[in-house]
Amino acid sequence: MGAKSYLIVSRSFYPGNSPRANRTTELAKELSRQGHQVTVLTPHHPEQDALADQFGLTVVDLGPDRLPEIPVQWSGRSNYLLRGLRRGLQMAFEYPSIELVWRVRAALRRLPHYDVLISIAVPHPVHWGTALAFKKHMEPADVWLADCGDPFMGEENDSFSHPFYFGYVEKAFCRKADAIVVPVEGAQEAYYPDFREKIHVIPQGFRFADYDDLKTMMPVNDGVVRFGYAGMFIPGRRDPTRFLEHLAERSEAFEFHVFSKNPALVEPFASCDPRIIIRDFLPRDGVLRELAAMNFLVNFENIGNRQIPSKLIDYWLCQRPILNLKSDELRTEVIDEFFQGQYQQALAIDSPERYEISNVVRQFDQLASQILATKSAKRGKS
């Protein structure tokens, strides 16, 4: 397939701690390992410099955010008016990430031409800005792969749907992208039928060798059942309330450790039950080492099959049994089994080799090569 010049455009990158930051970072490192020239367009952070030197990356500063976030607190208290304003601006205008449209377009026009451009969302304005930069005879790259971790118009796990007019924006970027990459099969249904032939499934990926030490970590055998959850909560969807109500009624000695940036749904239970523990925010590697020492891990399912939490790959790397729960269905007999150390009904991760980053990057590169070959053949015929 040959070495190529890759440009990755992403709002999130190392040392960020999010699924999209992990996606960007792992792709950049492995593309470089496989001999490609890699440039990352992203907001600059001083810690990126050492990573760039280590892997031979070029990091171009996308610049800082200019539009301020709307706070959700006033004088230390949650303010419903501010929450409503923040939510309204987000839904109506994709505020504040809408500014990425113009920042990405302007940055791409300053950069040289590349063989392959990979734009990474969320947020989706990264794709929209990339689309504006693709003009006839002024394309930033020969091939554009739009990587969508979560769908936008077709998402299932938000409380509100996006306004109809964003559909025109999504269709515009889908027309220009050579391929749309999604992490799971079910996500294909989240996009307009006109573009489904462009959709390719390439999962999230990590370098398994980086986590070999997790296999040696074992739970403490002191009679306390310890289990954990890492990630976001969504009221009414990825919702822990029924599970927490059940835990509060149990008499066993246990510790439920919660690593989350939005623990509001857990706080009322944690304040009344010391066995439910909200943990301080930790970098991803630190969280994985904490989780690897648990008896088992908890996953709350999303609604539908269009969005599958990338944390399941992290859980698999921890080599701990996974208790899979639905917000609207509490199978207490399965929970009882987990408390007793019986994990026959643990969630199985199919074909984990799919998530090895070397395999993931080869899929991206094969896709780019196929598109390049197709375009070259069409030019030869014209």
Buried (B, 14 or more C-beta within 10 A) or exposed (E): BEEBBBBBBBBBBBEBBBBBBBBBBBBBBBBBBBEBBBBBBBBBBEEBEEBBEEBEBEBBEBBEBEEEEBEBEEEEEEBEEBBEBBBEBBBEEBBBBBBBBBBBBBBBEEBEEBBBBBBBBBBBBBBBBBBBBBEEEEBBBBBBBBBBBBBBBBBBBEEEEBEEEBBEBBBBBBEBBBBBBBBBEBBBBBBEEEBEEBBBBBBBBBBBEEBEEBEEBEBEEEEEBBBBBBBBBBEEBBBBBBBBEEBEEBEEEBBBBBBBEEBEBBEEBBEEBEBBBBBEEBEBEBBBBBBBBBBBBBBBBBBBBBBBBBBBBBBBBBBBBBBBBBBEEBEEEBBEBBBEEEBEBBBEBEEEEBBBBBBBBBBBBEBBBBBBEEEEEEEEEE
